[in-house]
Amino acid sequence: MEHRTARLTVLIDPRKKQLFEAICAEQDLNPSQVIRKLIRQYILDHSGSRDLPDWLTGGAAKTEDKPPS
């Protein structure tokens, strides 16, 4: 599990931000939760042959061992 945090600043179109926040709220999620999930999935999908830590993968098989989504 991740214990420390670091700030990531992203500049986006205000209209996209407003729509994103509205959709997050409809799903009872805050934008940070969604962004963390997206980043985690991006790392898993694009890590190539890198060894990933268990705290990131949850002990799951590497991406290439998973069936395509």
HUGICOR-V556215 format. One record per pair of residues at least 4 apart in sequence whose C-alpha atoms are under 6 Angstrom apart, sorted by sequence separation. I is the first residue (numbers start at 1). J is the second residue. D is the distance in Angstrom with one decimal. If there is no record, write none. Layout:
# HUGICOR-V556215
i=I j=J d=D
i=I j=J d=D
This chain:
# HUGICOR-V556215
i=16 j=20 d=5.9
i=25 j=29 d=5.6
i=42 j=46 d=6.0
i=43 j=47 d=5.4
i=54 j=58 d=5.2
i=61 j=65 d=6.0
i=24 j=29 d=5.1
i=54 j=59 d=5.0
i=24 j=30 d=5.8
i=1 j=55 d=5.0
